[in-house]
């Protein structure tokens, strides 16, 4: 049952980011992101972990999996990078950027972040697990550029993003879309 629930959950997470794209083109990358635990360096970034873990219970609710099963079979590990990113993108779309004119852009936010990290080239055909881990570690350790280059978002004229929690970085990033930058 554990393998079944884990696989079902992983597929459920991935459905938010495919948006018509081939589910197998980035399957290795998505699996790797799900295998890597998200580590928050800044205290407020723990909220991103909490959001990721809460997705497990949303999954349970939507798929009819009882909370005790979710707790025993999915809560046995920390939040993954995939969970954190998907939860962040869902929160952006649902809470801030929802616009019926544009439709659901959750996958757009996700792939923009993947590309900014430098992982856009990590198709199954060109996947490198060591490089992927190094890129994610650089992101989590905030070893990217002050403008966010190499992180999940790139923003100009906001100071050193390495000193700003992820939520504010993303809010500033989304503001650029509203301002037409």
ZIRAFEN-V937916 format. One line per field, one symbol per residue. ss: DSSP state (~ for helix, > for strand, _ for the rest). phi: phi as a letter, one per 30 degrees, with the letter a starting at -180 (. if undefined). psi: psi as a letter, one per 40 degrees, with the letter a starting at -180 (. if undefined). A space follows every 50 residues. Layout:
ss = ???
phi = ???
psi = ???
This chain:
ss = _~~~~~~~~~~~~~~~~~________~~~~~~~~~_>_____~~~~~~~~ ~~~~~~~~~~~~~___~~~~~~~~_____>~~~~~~~~~~~~~~~~~___ _____~~~~~~~~~~~~______~~~__~~~~~~~~~~~~__________ __________~~~__~~~~~~~~~~~~~~__
phi = .edddddddeddedddcdhidddcdbdddddddddcddcddceddedddd edddedddeeddcicdeddeddccdcadedddeddddddddeddcbceae dcidcedddddddedddjcddddedbdbdddddddddedddhccdedjdj cdbbbcibjdddccdeededddddeedddid
psi = ddddddddddddddddedfeiheedfddddddddehhhhhdhdeeddddd ddddddddddddefhiddddddedfeiihiddddddddddddddddehhd deaheddddddddddddeedefiddfhhddddddddddddeffiideehe adihiifeaheeehidddddddddddddef.
